[in-house]
Amino acid sequence: MENRRLKVNVGRTINIGNFESFRVDVGLEADIDDRTPFNEAYAELFSEVSKQLMVASETAKGKREEGRGLESRYRGR
């Protein structure tokens, strides 16, 4: 029996107006054994990483709306 490593990364670029945007990237890795179908393991990992991307995106958008946006950290540099 041999373990395989599966890695899934997803990202999203969000337009915040005024020709500015920010990017959110999320990645997960999992070891799967040779008895687990690759497509099944991939679908499960992709589903989880997609959920995490949505949470991270909404969190980042919420912080921007509260006036603590990511872009404000880099102004004046």
Stockholm file with secondary structure:
# STOCKHOLM 1.0

chainA/1-77         MENRRLKVNVGRTINIGNFESFRVDVGLEADIDDRTPFNEAYAELFSEVSKQLMVASETAKGKREEGRGLESRYRGR
#=GR chainA/1-77 SS CCEEEEEEEEEEEEEEETTEEEEEEEEEEEEEETTSCHHHHHHHHHHHHHHHHHHHHHHHHHHIIIIICGGGGSTTC
#=GC SS_cons        CCEEEEEEEEEEEEEEETTEEEEEEEEEEEEEETTSCHHHHHHHHHHHHHHHHHHHHHHHHHHIIIIICGGGGSTTC
//
